[in-house]
Amino acid sequence: MKVLANRHLYHFEKFLPENVTVDFFDPNKFPKHAIDYDAMFINTTTPITPKTLPKSGKLQFIATGSSGDDHVDKDHLKELEITFQNAGGCNARAVAEYVITSLFIWADKTGRSLQSSRVGIVGCGHVGEALADILETFSIPFVNYDPPRDHRDPDFNSAHFDELKECNILSFHTPLTTTGNYPTHHLLNDSWFSGKDFELVINTARGGVTDENVLMKEIKADRLAHVVTDVWENEPEFNPLFADKSLFATPHIAGYSIQAKQKASQLITDAFCDYFNLTPQIQETPSREFIDLQDEFSTISDLLLRIHPIQTYDSALRKILDKPAGERGRIFSTLRATMPLRNEYRFLEIPQRYLEQFPDLKKLGVHGK
């Protein structure tokens, strides 16, 4: 059995059964020979459409190593009788940690208390739930806003839009959709700011869920203080003017942790093995990373900036803001594909004295040594 895989999927070959041969492709160019394989493994940079994949050939199974799958025409795959699988929930904790890290740093920079703030979680799937768990741990007030889930899930109650507008912080975690009863394209638009100011808007969902032109207008009018942006309209050709206005501007890597990438590879290879009745390889439990900090930190946000690379991500993107269109997009894609993965907080160890100084680190999952 032969499979074709995006070369950036994390340690992918280690998850496959030994009797499966894997060839890798460069995601910058769609592999026209994909139909010669039994299965194909992609990520969000490889669109599956009638144009890119007009026929199935030998292909029986396609999986994406991402929780989002708006780059895949699933109806088209049904017509081709190709089974599809995503890695839903693989990066939920990593994205939620990106958001809480942003919140700690924002609160420190602005002098705001997170416990006196209110976060509106827009989209309550895997990531939204992971963020809610963290906010609850820190006693940070929040509301869950997800009307489509409210409609389909009898055990879930969504806040009303008026309740959402009582929040001073919004964090977006929806898929990007343009059809159906609840399209999310430009979900955040002018109507959200009617008679309302927000202090912080965070988008780690998909570019286009928030209207960047509206956000720019509201920032200029002082009705919106800050934005944190990891995903961009027209990605990878992001808007450098909007990036410059962001408190943090990062190249779509909020969910890029070692654990998220491992889980993604595990989920899609497990689904592949289930489909073809194969036995997956058993994986070793990952070890923790020790960071031997020696500095003195006056705030927890200063320490978080040392153990979480959000500022490194931001600095890398800002270095290309003045690049011409085309080149800027190519570098964006390269950054996204090649920047080192981080460990999630529960896989980090630091000297014990820092946990005694900042007990909230334990709530994040950081270990002392």
Secondary structure by P-SEA (a helix, b strand, c coil): cbbbbccccccccccccccbbbbbbcccccccccccccbbbbccccccccccccccccccbbbbccccccccaaaaaaaacbbbbcccccaaaaaaaaaaaaaaaaaaaaccccccbbbbbccccaaaaaaaaaaaaacbbbbbbbaaaaaccccbbbbcaaaaaaccbbbbbccccccccccccccccccccccccccbbbcccccccccaaaaaaaaaaccccbbbbccccccccccaaaaaaccccccccccccaaaaaaaaaaaaaaaaaaabbbbbbbccbbbbbbbcccccccaaaaaaaacaaaaaaaaaaaaccccaaaaaaaaaaaaaccbbbbcccccccccccccccccccccccccc
